[in-house]
């Protein structure tokens, strides 16, 4: 079966309908879900997270971020909502 250049261009240029887009999206989502459920992927992700959390640079960065968040939270609570601090039971 031969396809003319004109017919080939029409096929290439043809727009996807909303139903086609939805079908492609669902197929891609199913494939990603299937891949993410595989044990190999879970093990690989777990290994990378453990490796990155063991480094001292990561620990220091997490500590700095935590300090910044706590400082901002404390400042906000003490200046704008002092009644919240008064409600804390020790």
Secondary structure in CASP SS format (residue, H / E / C, confidence):
PFRMAT SS
TARGET T0000
AUTHOR 0000-0000-0000
METHOD secondary structure of the structure
MODEL  1
X C 1.00
X C 1.00
X C 1.00
X C 1.00
X H 1.00
X H 1.00
X H 1.00
X H 1.00
X H 1.00
X H 1.00
X H 1.00
X H 1.00
X H 1.00
X C 1.00
X C 1.00
X C 1.00
X C 1.00
X H 1.00
X H 1.00
X H 1.00
X H 1.00
X H 1.00
X H 1.00
X H 1.00
X H 1.00
X H 1.00
X H 1.00
X H 1.00
X H 1.00
X H 1.00
X H 1.00
X H 1.00
X H 1.00
X H 1.00
X H 1.00
X H 1.00
X H 1.00
X C 1.00
X H 1.00
X H 1.00
X H 1.00
X H 1.00
X H 1.00
X H 1.00
X H 1.00
X H 1.00
X H 1.00
X H 1.00
X H 1.00
X H 1.00
X H 1.00
X H 1.00
X H 1.00
X H 1.00
X C 1.00
X H 1.00
X H 1.00
X H 1.00
X H 1.00
X H 1.00
X H 1.00
X H 1.00
X H 1.00
X H 1.00
X H 1.00
X H 1.00
X H 1.00
X H 1.00
X H 1.00
X H 1.00
X H 1.00
X H 1.00
X H 1.00
X H 1.00
X H 1.00
X H 1.00
X H 1.00
X H 1.00
X H 1.00
X H 1.00
X C 1.00
X H 1.00
X H 1.00
X H 1.00
X H 1.00
X H 1.00
X H 1.00
X C 1.00
X C 1.00
X C 1.00
END
